[in-house]
């Protein structure tokens, strides 16, 4: 059973990879290799989960968690770029919700693609373009992967390919973070407050409730439509997400939530105003933790001062898609490790040999 599943996953992941490159070729994006070993600017919001990399120079280097800022460097030369990285997260446990290594597909694109050479910059147009690009990317990759593997998805995993395709081909649903909080307060989470970060159970409830209340083609949690949760409070998001001019409490961000899998895409319009970006960094929890670990502002100078404040890029936006999360929905698996070639191969090699009750064998999830 394990060997058959590993073979199937290799085949399906290969289709996924092929679809990714075909999509970005069609949209005119330039592929960019980004560094795998980086300084602090390769971190997402949580610097606690960075893998430290030893080296002869004694430098503070880490396995990258995101290629976002490297792609922003590439925007000096091309208007739309993408990459596929191995993202490393030093999680306490590798379990059904968390992976220590996974594939992350990332895109950054700039204002010039919207006629930005002559029009005055409009952050709302940029934000809408971001949502449209995410939806198009996820739809193309998912539909190609499902179509190429329909037989094995049906025969081995019991997945109805037509219902899966329909869930992606329908327009994705959208809800503001503030409305999502109110929706959840009235349906099982009365203590949730504005400003709280949404957890996996909250996201799953939003997908269920949105599909139910909008009369979607399917309210079945195994074939529901994805949902964008939009405009999160700025305090709980990455420092370079642009604060909305409409409401300065929130940033122009959106998370795409999939049935079964949860958050598959994190995205935002980027802050391109140098002084505002510096203020956001210095006031962030990320920077506070960075300082506690011996870091300084100098670690960010290349990005804040030499790139953004120097005006070397146009206003831009971008996102990161967790490949295994999208595969998790396609396969209909509750345990994300079953959708990760890295985790399944490590199960054979015993590279992560320390086992605890909280971190059971992946094989047990197949039974």
ABEGO torsion letter per residue (X at the ends): XAAAAAAAAAAAAAAAAAAAAAAAAAAGBBBBBBBABBBAAABBABAAABBBBBBAAGBBBBBBABAAAAAAAAAAABABBBBBBBBBBBBABBBAABBABBBBBBBBBBAAAAGAAABBBBAAAAAAAAAAAAAAAAAAAAAAAAAAAAAAAAAAAGBBAAAAAAAAABBBBBBBAAAAAAAAAABGBAABBBGBBBBAAAAAAAAAAAAAAAGBABABAAABBBBBBBGBBAAABBAABBBBAABAABBBBBBBBBBGAEBABBBBBBBABAAAAAAAAAABAAAAAAAAAGBBAAAAAAAAAAAAAAGABBBBBBBBBBAAAAAAAAAGBABAAAABAAAAAAAAAGABABBBAABBBAAAAAX
